[in-house]
Amino acid sequence: MGRLEDHVAVITGAASGIGAACAARFAREGARIAGIDLAKPGDTGGWADACAAAPETAFFEADVRDEAALESTVGEIVERFGKIDSLLNAAGVSTGGAVDELAASEWDRVIGINLTGTFLASKHVLKHMKERRSGSVVNLASIEGLEALEQQAAYNASKGGVVLLTKNMAIDYGHLGIRVNCLCPGLIETPLTEVLHMEGLEAVRRKFVDFHILRRAGQPEEVASAALFLISEDASFVTGHSLVVDGGYTAGRRLTEPPL
């Protein structure tokens, strides 16, 4: 039997990237998957893999900034699946710019999806988890929620907010048997980071990669394995934790080339 037999997992940002990889990973462990995204998933990739592996899947098109739509969607999920065991908040976007250069609309978009979206999805799922007095929530933060990076004012602020929101939720719901943790990935090869492959950014990407002690970018599946641990009973005594999955980025910096 898989680690998530008879488990219902709700995943925002499920159409691509880390969210889709988590859907596929959880499905292989026996979970039933309810995916939420503003974009429809493609015919290949993580969501398609989840559909092939999971006992049951359902995809709901909704914007995580739209509270009414989220409340309705969560209600549909509970009606269809009967319960919600876990929530993975993986919906996320990025933008570039220092504070004086950043359009207020871009600030609102990034904060709205990354932070407010995490709050809203959690708000309506937690209502159902409270009734059952059990559940696990995993929020996608970032190493950029722990350390700042130039030209990333909105993204840094949103992910730093997710880290502290996670701790607050862990405190508020722990007595009900609900665990809340977050993941802080480093550079992961997803549609969100494809911009670093653009012409003219080769040197920037190489430098960013080299800041990771393992000297490579991560894969969505590697984050999905960490997410699986946090939502599963293997992490039954883990809550309020920010699990770093960053290839050593936050460990520190080398000043010399490593020996061959």
N, C-alpha and C positions, 0 to 999 in steps of 0.2 A: 504493500500500500504506500501511496505517496504521503508526504508530510502535510498536505493540505486536503485530504479527503473530507468531503462534506463541508467544505469551506467556501464561503461566498466573498469574493474580493471585488471591491469597487476601485477602479483606476481612472483618474483624470489624466488627460494628455495621453490617452491610450492609443492614438492613431499612429504614432511614430516614436522614434528615439527611445529614451529610457522607459517611458510608459509602456510602449509596445513590447519591449524586451521583457519587462516585468510580467506583462500579461502572458507571454509565451512561457516564461519560467514557472509562474504559478500554475498555469494550466498543466504543465508536465508533472506537477506534483499533485494533481487531482482537483484543483480548485475550479469552481464555476466563476466565470469572469463577467463583470458588467463594466464596460468601457464607456468613458465620457470624453468627448472632444468636440471642438468646434469644426475641425477638419475631418472629412471622411477618410477612413483608412484605405490604403491601396490593396490590390489583390495579392501582393506578396509582402514579406517582411513579418515583423513580430506579431501584429494582430492576426494576420492570416495563419501564422503558426499556432497562435492561441486557439483560434477557431477549430483547427485540426486536432488539437490535443485535449481541449477542455471537455468535460462532460456536457457543459452548457455555456453558451456565451450570448451576450446581448450588447449591442452598441447603441448609444444614445448621443445624438448630436445636440450639444448645449454649450453655451459660453459660461465659464466658471465665474464671470463677473455678474451674471444675471441671476439674482437670488431667486426670483420666482421660478425661472426655468430649472434651477438646481433643486429647489424644493419639490417641484413636480417630478423631476427625474428620479430623485431618491425615493419618492413615494412609489413610482412605477417599479423600481428595482425591488423594493421590499415586497410589493404585491406579487411580482413574478417569482422571485427567489425565496421569499419567506423570511429572510433575515439578511443581515450584513455582518460579516465577521471581521473584515479589515477594510481600511481605506488607504490607498496610496495616492497622495497628492503630487502628481508629476507634471501637471500642466505648467508650462513656463515659456517665457520669451526673454529676449535681451535687446539692448540697444547700446550705442556708444555715445560718449559725450561727457565733458566736465559740467559742473553745475551751471556756470554762466552761459554755456553753449547749448544746453539741453532744452528742447521745447517742452512746455508744460504738458502737452498732449502725449508726448513720449513717456514722460515721467508717470503720468496717470495710467498709461497702457501697461507699463512694466509692473508698477506697484499693484495695479488692478488684477492682473492675471497671476503674478507670482505670489503676492502676499494676501490681497483681499480674496482671491480665488481659493487659496488654501483655507482661509478663515470660513468662507461661505460653505464650501463642500464639507468641511469638518463640522460646522454648526448643524447641518441638517442630517448628516450621518450619525453624529453623536447622540442626537435625540433618540434614535433607535437603539444604539448601543447601550444607552443608559437604562432602557427598559429591560434589556437582557443582562445587564450588569457584567458585560464582557466585551472585548473588542481590542483591536490593535490598529493604530493610525501611524503611518509613516509619511513624513513630509520630505519633499525633495528640496534641500537647501543647496549649498555649494561651498567650496573652499573660499569663494568670494563673499560668503556670509561670515567667514572667520577672519579673513585677511582682505584688505582693500587692493584693488588693481586700478591702474590709471585709466581714465576715460570710461569708467564703469559706475558712475555715481548712482544711477537708478537701480541697476542690477545689484550692486553691493548693498544698497539700502534695503531692497526687497528681500534678499536672501539672509541678511543679518536679522531682519524682522522675522523671517521664518524660523530661524534658530531659537530666538527668544519666545516666539509664540509656541513652539514645541515644548519648551520647558514649562511655560505657563499651563498649557493643556495637560501635561503630565501631572502637575500638582493638583489641578482642579478635578481630574477624573480618575486619579489613581485609586481612590477609596472605593470606586465602583468596579474595580477590576479591569479598567481600560488603560492600556499602555499607549504612550505616545512618544515616538522617537523621530529623528530625522537623519537623512543621509547628506553628506557633504562631499560630492564627487569633485575630482580634479577635471582636467581637460578630457572630455569623452567625445568620441567620434559620433556625432549625431547631426541631424539637420540644423540644429542650433549653432553648431560650431563650424559649419561648412564655409562660413565667411572667411575663416583663416586660411582656406585653400585658394583664395582669390589671388590673381596676379598682383605682385607688389607686396604681398604680406608674407612671403616665404620666410624671410629672416625673423619676423615677429613670431610666427608660428614655431620656428625652430628653437628660438630662445625660450618660448613658453614651454614647449615640450621638454627642453633641457632642465627646466626648473623642477621637473618631476624626477626623483632619484632613480626611478626605473628607466628613465630616458625614452619614454614612449607615451602616447596618448592611450587612454583606456577605452574599452568597448562597452556598449550598453549592457551586454550580458554580464559583465563583471559587476556592475552596479546592481543588476537584478538579483544576483546571488546574495549580495549583502541585504537587499530588501527582503528576500525570502527569509533570511535568518531573523530579521527584526519582526516580521509579522507572524512567524511561526512560534510554536511552543518552545522551541530551542532557546528563545529569548524571553522566557516567561518571567524572569526577574530583572529585565532590562527596561527602564523607562526614563524619559527625560534626557536621553543620551543623543549626542551628535556623533554619528559614526562616519569617520573620514575614510573615503575610498579614493585616494588621490595619488597613488604611485610614489608616495613619499614627498609630495610637494610641500606640505606643512611641517616636515621633519627638519627642514633647514636648507642651506645652500652650500654646494661645493664651491671652492675657490680655485681649484686646480682640476685638470683633466684626470679622470680615474685611470689607474694603471690598466694596461692591457691584460 
